Amino acid sequence: MSDVHETGPQLSRGEFGLLILALLGRREMYGYEIVAELRRASEGDIDLPEGTVYPALRRLERDGLIGGHWVDVGSGAPRRRYYRLTSDGERALADGRTDWLRFKTAADAVLGG
């Protein structure tokens, strides 16, 4: 047995990507906004560093699931890269939701939830 104690379930790369797609399915967002919204919507249970989100955004964009564009926010502030779902991203989100709900139903049956 390992001496390492985990504090709860850990997100895999695919699950984390699905959460990002779900947030972007609601509206366009920039990186830090995604971090804050994950934290808010999960009541703090999903609290990831920005350094985790930006590589995921680049991967999702490279895979054609999201698109990004730069926005100048004005008066000396750095510009922000806003992301939105592509049509492939919308399909991936729909498929991911279906798969997740099937998994959740099965896990609940095993765990007694």
C-alpha positions as CSV (number, residue, x, y, z in Angstrom):
1,M,0.0,0.0,0.0
2,S,1.1,3.5,-0.7
3,D,1.7,6.1,2.1
4,V,0.3,8.8,-0.1
5,H,-3.2,9.9,0.9
6,E,-5.4,11.3,-1.8
7,T,-7.9,14.0,-0.8
8,G,-10.5,12.9,-3.3
9,P,-11.1,11.9,-6.9
10,Q,-8.6,13.2,-9.4
11,L,-9.6,14.5,-12.8
12,S,-8.1,12.8,-15.9
13,R,-7.0,14.9,-18.9
14,G,-10.1,13.9,-20.8
15,E,-12.5,14.7,-17.9
16,F,-10.8,18.1,-17.4
17,G,-11.2,18.8,-21.1
18,L,-14.9,17.9,-21.0
19,L,-15.4,20.4,-18.1
20,I,-13.7,23.1,-20.1
21,L,-15.9,22.3,-23.1
22,A,-19.0,22.5,-20.9
23,L,-18.1,25.9,-19.6
24,L,-17.4,27.2,-23.1
25,G,-20.7,25.7,-24.2
26,R,-22.3,28.3,-21.9
27,R,-20.4,31.4,-23.2
28,E,-17.0,32.6,-24.5
29,M,-14.4,32.8,-21.7
30,Y,-10.7,33.6,-21.3
31,G,-8.3,31.4,-19.4
32,Y,-8.4,32.8,-15.9
33,E,-12.2,33.2,-16.2
34,I,-12.4,29.4,-16.8
35,V,-10.3,28.7,-13.7
36,A,-12.6,31.0,-11.6
37,E,-15.8,29.5,-13.0
38,L,-14.6,25.9,-12.4
39,R,-13.9,26.9,-8.8
40,R,-17.2,28.7,-8.4
41,A,-19.4,26.1,-10.1
42,S,-17.9,23.3,-8.1
43,E,-18.0,25.2,-4.8
44,G,-14.2,25.0,-4.6
45,D,-13.9,21.3,-5.1
46,I,-12.3,21.9,-8.5
47,D,-9.5,24.4,-7.9
48,L,-6.8,24.1,-10.5
49,P,-3.8,26.3,-11.1
50,E,-3.8,28.4,-14.2
51,G,-0.8,26.5,-15.4
52,T,-3.0,23.4,-15.8
53,V,-5.7,25.2,-17.7
54,Y,-3.6,26.9,-20.4
55,P,-2.0,23.7,-21.8
56,A,-5.5,22.1,-21.9
57,L,-6.8,25.1,-23.8
58,R,-3.9,24.8,-26.3
59,R,-4.6,21.1,-26.8
60,L,-8.3,21.6,-27.3
61,E,-7.6,24.3,-29.8
62,R,-5.0,22.2,-31.6
63,D,-7.6,19.4,-31.8
64,G,-10.2,21.8,-33.3
65,L,-12.6,21.6,-30.5
66,I,-12.3,25.3,-29.5
67,G,-11.3,28.4,-31.3
68,G,-9.6,31.5,-29.7
69,H,-9.3,35.1,-30.5
70,W,-7.5,38.0,-28.9
71,V,-9.3,40.9,-27.3
72,D,-7.8,44.2,-26.2
73,V,-9.3,45.1,-22.9
74,G,-7.9,48.6,-22.9
75,S,-5.8,51.1,-20.9
76,G,-2.6,49.2,-20.6
77,A,-4.1,45.9,-19.6
78,P,-2.8,42.9,-21.4
79,R,-5.0,41.5,-24.1
80,R,-7.0,38.4,-23.3
81,R,-7.5,35.3,-25.5
82,Y,-11.2,34.3,-25.5
83,Y,-12.2,30.8,-26.4
84,R,-15.4,29.4,-27.8
85,L,-16.6,26.0,-29.0
86,T,-16.4,25.0,-32.6
87,S,-19.0,22.7,-34.2
88,D,-16.6,19.8,-33.5
89,G,-16.4,20.9,-29.9
90,E,-20.2,21.0,-29.6
91,R,-20.3,17.4,-30.9
92,A,-17.5,16.4,-28.5
93,L,-19.3,18.0,-25.6
94,A,-22.6,16.2,-26.4
95,D,-20.8,12.8,-26.8
96,G,-18.8,13.5,-23.6
97,R,-22.0,14.3,-21.6
98,T,-23.6,11.1,-22.8
99,D,-20.5,9.0,-21.9
100,W,-20.2,10.7,-18.5
101,L,-23.8,10.2,-17.5
102,R,-23.6,6.5,-18.5
103,F,-20.4,6.2,-16.3
104,K,-22.0,8.1,-13.4
105,T,-25.1,5.9,-13.5
106,A,-23.0,2.7,-13.5
107,A,-20.7,4.1,-10.7
108,D,-23.8,5.1,-8.6
109,A,-25.2,1.5,-9.0
110,V,-21.9,0.1,-7.7
111,L,-21.4,2.6,-4.9
112,G,-25.0,2.7,-3.8
113,G,-25.6,6.3,-4.8
